[in-house]
Amino acid sequence: QSVVQDIQQKVQENVDLQSGYYVVYGGQYQNLKNASTRLMIIVPIALALIFLLLNFAFNSLKET
């Protein structure tokens, strides 16, 4: 990701685009960005579900 951020910064500094034109970054970078967003949602939900299932299985948070 840092490589793409470096490229975005250099393009903004050095390339003067005419009105109505813009640069889109895609490919693996876009896929990684989408996957990271999904994981930020799914992982906490999965951990909460695991916690609830363990709680139901052992009937208490205090038992060890």
TORLUMSE-689183 format. One line per 8 residues: number of its first residue (from 0); their letters; for each residue x, y, z of C-alpha. Coordinates in nm, 2 decimals. Layout:
residues N
NUM = a = X:Y:Z  ...
***
This chain:
residues 64
0 = qsvvqdiq = 0.00:0.00:0.00  0.28:0.24:0.08  0.41:0.21:-0.28  0.07:0.31:-0.42  0.06:0.60:-0.17  0.40:0.71:-0.29  0.29:0.69:-0.65  -0.03:0.89:-0.58
8 = qkvqenvd = 0.17:1.16:-0.41  0.42:1.19:-0.70  0.14:1.19:-0.95  -0.04:1.47:-0.77  0.29:1.67:-0.74  0.42:1.62:-1.10  0.12:1.56:-1.33  -0.11:1.85:-1.42
16 = lqsgyyvv = -0.44:1.70:-1.54  -0.68:1.89:-1.75  -1.03:1.96:-1.61  -1.25:1.65:-1.62  -0.95:1.40:-1.61  -0.85:1.19:-1.31  -0.63:0.90:-1.23  -0.78:0.57:-1.09
24 = yggqyqnl = -0.57:0.31:-0.91  -0.70:-0.04:-0.95  -0.59:-0.40:-0.98  -0.43:-0.57:-0.69  -0.43:-0.25:-0.49  -0.81:-0.22:-0.52  -0.86:-0.58:-0.43  -0.64:-0.55:-0.12
32 = knastrlm = -0.83:-0.24:-0.01  -1.16:-0.41:-0.05  -1.05:-0.72:0.13  -0.91:-0.51:0.42  -1.24:-0.33:0.46  -1.43:-0.66:0.47  -1.20:-0.81:0.72  -1.24:-0.51:0.95
40 = iivpiala = -1.61:-0.59:0.96  -1.60:-0.97:0.97  -1.32:-1.04:1.22  -1.49:-0.86:1.52  -1.82:-1.03:1.43  -1.65:-1.37:1.42  -1.47:-1.31:1.76  -1.80:-1.20:1.92
48 = liflllnf = -1.97:-1.51:1.79  -1.69:-1.74:1.92  -1.72:-1.56:2.26  -2.09:-1.62:2.27  -2.07:-1.98:2.18  -1.81:-2.04:2.45  -2.02:-1.86:2.70  -2.32:-2.08:2.61
56 = afnslket = -2.11:-2.40:2.62  -1.97:-2.33:2.97  -2.28:-2.15:3.10  -2.07:-1.88:3.27  -1.80:-1.63:3.22  -1.66:-1.70:3.57  -1.60:-2.07:3.53  -1.25:-2.17:3.43
***
